[in-house]
Amino acid sequence: MSPITKSGTFQLGERRVHRLGYGAMQLAGPGVFGPPRDRAAALAVLRAAVENGVDHVDTSDFYGPHVTNQLIREALHPYRDELVIVTKIGARRDDKGAWLPAFSRQELTAAVHDNLRNLGLEALDVVNLRAMFSTHGPAEGSIAEPLSVLADLQRQGLVRQIGLSNVTPTQIAEARGICKIVCVQNLYNLAHRDDEALIDELGRDGIAYVPFFPLGGFTPLQSSTLSTVAARLDATPMQVALAWLLARSPNVLPIPGTSSVAHLHENLAAAGLVLSNEVRRELDAVAEAG
């Protein structure tokens, strides 16, 4: 039995998924732009993830662009019934790889159709609207107009469920007045915890919280405390960081990404790592010290 089953499950859209998922962003080239360094390895990672029980894959058609979705289709189509593919719209890339907002009705509609075509789907399981008021984290601004476009596409049957990404509590409240929100995807990890109160609020309402960059993203987490705890537990620092996220709240669904099958297995093994209350308090001090 895969260790991922030890992570438990939580509702994501119309289905329950294992709490430890997989993020496909790293399958694109450097800077999430262009083709992968090793296409065969990228396909192997995707297949290994699903074979080991991953049923929540996070992607976007602006990764590459188009690269990760096309890899997912090649590796996994026809998809297993239990697989939930979550994508996001609201951004685009220019010819140099810069991240730009794409909030117009035409851009959002085209993005949904691009995702459908490249993933080989008739309807998208979950689509997150990414708020691109800033490329460096959430920033205030109304998302009512673009979200209304996404809600229209949902009514047309092209999108099953809607989530949000890179958003503030004010934007989440605004969104929940427009349509049902099934997940929120924001930056959160052992060292970056701005959303502590938000996680608990969403959890009370049964809404999944999906932390992106759960292991630090382009700047991997580094902490002497994390390393010390990992050595004591005979685990890697990244396994401990994932186990800490899984222990944080039942509605937290980490999506660590990798382009290595060996690293994938290492990440999945974190689901079986149990942290004592004492260890969790020790790790909690990492952010406080920062």
Secondary structure, DSSP 8 states (H G I E B T S, - for coil): --GGGGG-EEEETTEEEES--EE-GGGSSGGGBSS-S-HHHHHHHHHHHHHTT--EEE--TTTBTTHHHHHHHHHH-S--TT-EEEEEESEEE-TT--EEE--SHHHHHHHHHHHHHHHT-SSEEEEEEE--S-TTS------HHHHHHHHHHHHTTSEEEEEEES--HHHHHHHHTTS-EEEEEEE-BTTB-TTHHHHHHHHHTT-EEEEESTT-TTS----HHHHHHHHHHTS-HHHHHHHHHHHH-TTB------S-HHHHHHHHHGGG----HHHHHHHHHHHHH-
